[in-house]
C-alpha cells in the first residue's frame, strides 16, 4: 500500500538523520589483529610483547603502512630481538580518531598483555590514553602525534615520544625566515589543535626574530577543498611570503591550487615538512618544485646511518622511506636500547632505562636525545627538487638543534 | 565599487565553478529524493567512483583519456543507479530511513572497494591538454579548467531544465514529484520511472566526479565531504526542483568562495549558517513543493 501523504518524509528531519548516519559511519570498528614476529622459544631472555598501534583504516592509513614498515625493518635487521628478548608484536588498528584509537589501546592493555606500546598518529588519541597507560604503568612510545601537551602539560612518566612537536618544527622555520628577512609573512593552517599549535609556534619565533606577520587564516579542517578564497586573502595582505601547515589531501589541494592561482610565481611558499612528505609529493607533481619546508628528517640527509637505512628500506619495500617510517624505526631502536639496560620488563624499569639513554647516535635523522621525554633534534630546511622525474626533499641546510619550545 | 569587484572577481568566478559542479552533483540527488523518496546516500560514493575512473583514464592527460573516462563513468553511473533502484525496490514500502541505511551501506562498500583498488594515497589528475594553464582575470591568475567547468555546468543545467520542463518525459518526472500515487493510478509503472531517474541521477554523479577530478583529485573520504555539500544544496534548494538545485548550488558556490574570502574568520560556520538561515525562513527550501509543507 502506498504511503499516505502525511507519512511522506519531512525534509529537514530526514536529511538530519541522513547526515547523522553519515557521521556515525565515519566511526568504524577497531580490530585487534595479532601478528608474531621473530621465533617463539628463542634462546634465553624470554619474550617482550609490544603493542603496535597504527591506523589501518581511514585517512591516515598511508602513515600506518609507513610506520609498520619502519618497525618491521628494524626488527628484521635485528633478528626480531631487542636485547635478549624476542619481540612479539601485537598490531591494533588506531583508526582515524580517539573514538576508535582509545578502545583499541584499552584492549591491548587489558587483554593484550603488552609490556610496551608503540605508535599513535592522532594527537587526540595520544592525549586520550595518557591516563590509562599511566594507570597500567605501561610505557608508551609515541611515533607520530605531535601535540605539545602530550609531553608537557598532560605529560606522564610513562608517555615518551620519538617524533616531534608541532611548534618545534614551526619555530625552527620562524627563526630561519626572520633571519633571512623575507619580509611580511602570511600564515595559514587548518583550524584544529595541530594547526593552531603550528601557527602559534611559528608566529612567536618569527616575531621574536624581528619578523612581521602580514595576516593569518585558519581554514576549516577537513571541509576545505578549495583554498582560493584564502589565497586571495594572502595576495591582498601585502605579504612577501607564505608559511603553511597542511598534510594529506589538504596538502595536495593546497600546493596545486597555490600554483594554479598563480601565487607560486609571486610569493615563495614555506611550510612544515608534512606539506611535501611521502605520498602527497607525487600527487602534487611539478606544482611542489621549489617549495621549502622544515622537518626533522629527509631521505637526502647526508650521514652513514641514513644511507644504509634508505637503501635497506628501498630494498625491502620498493619505496623511499618517509618521516613516519623513521619515527617507528627509531621507536624500535630506543626501546631496544632501553631493554638492554633495563633490569626487568616493568614499566618503571623500562622508563628509567629510557631516561638514561643519552644521545641516540645511529638514527637516520642524525643524532638526537630525549629532552623532557620528547626528541631534541636537528631540524632541516628542505627544498623540493625534481631529480630526473622523481621529486625529492633535498636538504638545503640544517636549522640547528631544537628542543620542544 | 569597481575596485571591490575587481578584487573579488576571482572569488566570484570560482563560486560559479564550484556551483556548477555542485549543481551537476545535486540535481540527481534532489530529483530522486523528491520523486521517489529514496535518499541516496551512495551519491557521494558514485561521485568518487567517477573521480577514480578519471585517475585510471586521464593518466596521460590526453583528450582521448578524458572523453573515455567521461563515457565509462556515465555508463557505470547509469548501471549503478539501475542496480540501486532494484535493490531499494523490496524496501519501497518500508520507512525511508531503511532505504537511506541501505544506500549508506552501499556507499561504505563502494568506498572500501575503491580504497582496496586504488590505495589510500591522494591521487591527482591533470586537466586535458589546452586547459592546463591559467588566464589573467582582472590582474589575477585563474585556471582555465575551472572556466570550462562553469560553461559545462551551465550547459548541463540548461539541458536538464529543458528535459524536465519541456518534454513529456520531464512532465512525467514532474508529475511523479507532485503526486506519485496519481501517476501510478494513471497506469504508469512507478518502478520504471524510478529506475530511469535513479540511473540518470547516478550518472550525473559519476560524470561530476570525472569533471571534478582535475580540481579535487581523488582520495578516500572525498565522497563524504562532497555528499554533505550536495545534501546542503538539496535542503536549500528544495526537493525535486531543478531550479532549486541550480539556485542552491550557485548560492552555496558563492558562500564557499566569496563568503569565505570576505569573512574568513567565520569560514567554518558560514556554510551551515546559511543552511540554518534558509531553514528558518523557508523550512521547505527556497523552491520546495508547497504541497509538502501541508503534508
Boltz contact constraints between the chains, C-beta under 6 A:
constraints:
  - contact:
      token1: [A, 2]
      token2: [B, 181]
      max_distance: 6.0
  - contact:
      token1: [A, 5]
      token2: [B, 295]
      max_distance: 6.0
  - contact:
      token1: [A, 6]
      token2: [B, 295]
      max_distance: 6.0
  - contact:
      token1: [A, 8]
      token2: [B, 295]
      max_distance: 6.0
  - contact:
      token1: [A, 9]
      token2: [B, 96]
      max_distance: 6.0
  - contact:
      token1: [A, 12]
      token2: [B, 279]
      max_distance: 6.0
  - contact:
      token1: [A, 14]
      token2: [B, 96]
      max_distance: 6.0
  - contact:
      token1: [A, 15]
      token2: [B, 231]
      max_distance: 6.0
  - contact:
      token1: [A, 15]
      token2: [B, 235]
      max_distance: 6.0
  - contact:
      token1: [A, 18]
      token2: [B, 39]
      max_distance: 6.0
  - contact:
      token1: [A, 18]
      token2: [B, 41]
      max_distance: 6.0
  - contact:
      token1: [A, 18]
      token2: [B, 100]
      max_distance: 6.0
  - contact:
      token1: [A, 21]
      token2: [B, 104]
      max_distance: 6.0
  - contact:
      token1: [A, 25]
      token2: [B, 108]
      max_distance: 6.0
  - contact:
      token1: [A, 59]
      token2: [B, 221]
      max_distance: 6.0
  - contact:
      token1: [A, 61]
      token2: [B, 120]
      max_distance: 6.0
  - contact:
      token1: [A, 62]
      token2: [B, 120]
      max_distance: 6.0
  - contact:
      token1: [A, 62]
      token2: [B, 121]
      max_distance: 6.0
  - contact:
      token1: [A, 191]
      token2: [B, 268]
      max_distance: 6.0
  - contact:
      token1: [A, 217]
      token2: [B, 264]
      max_distance: 6.0
  - contact:
      token1: [A, 220]
      token2: [B, 267]
      max_distance: 6.0
  - contact:
      token1: [A, 220]
      token2: [B, 268]
      max_distance: 6.0
  - contact:
      token1: [A, 225]
      token2: [B, 216]
      max_distance: 6.0
  - contact:
      token1: [A, 228]
      token2: [B, 14]
      max_distance: 6.0
  - contact:
      token1: [A, 229]
      token2: [B, 11]
      max_distance: 6.0
  - contact:
      token1: [A, 229]
      token2: [B, 257]
      max_distance: 6.0
  - contact:
      token1: [A, 229]
      token2: [B, 260]
      max_distance: 6.0
  - contact:
      token1: [A, 229]
      token2: [B, 261]
      max_distance: 6.0
  - contact:
      token1: [A, 232]
      token2: [B, 11]
      max_distance: 6.0
  - contact:
      token1: [A, 232]
      token2: [B, 261]
      max_distance: 6.0
  - contact:
      token1: [A, 233]
      token2: [B, 264]
      max_distance: 6.0
  - contact:
      token1: [A, 249]
      token2: [B, 122]
      max_distance: 6.0
  - contact:
      token1: [A, 249]
      token2: [B, 219]
      max_distance: 6.0
  - contact:
      token1: [A, 252]
      token2: [B, 122]
      max_distance: 6.0
  - contact:
      token1: [A, 252]
      token2: [B, 217]
      max_distance: 6.0
  - contact:
      token1: [A, 260]
      token2: [B, 143]
      max_distance: 6.0
  - contact:
      token1: [A, 261]
      token2: [B, 141]
      max_distance: 6.0
  - contact:
      token1: [A, 262]
      token2: [B, 134]
      max_distance: 6.0
  - contact:
      token1: [A, 262]
      token2: [B, 141]
      max_distance: 6.0
  - contact:
      token1: [A, 279]
      token2: [B, 121]
      max_distance: 6.0
  - contact:
      token1: [A, 280]
      token2: [B, 122]
      max_distance: 6.0
  - contact:
      token1: [A, 283]
      token2: [B, 122]
      max_distance: 6.0
  - contact:
      token1: [A, 283]
      token2: [B, 123]
      max_distance: 6.0
  - contact:
      token1: [A, 283]
      token2: [B, 124]
      max_distance: 6.0
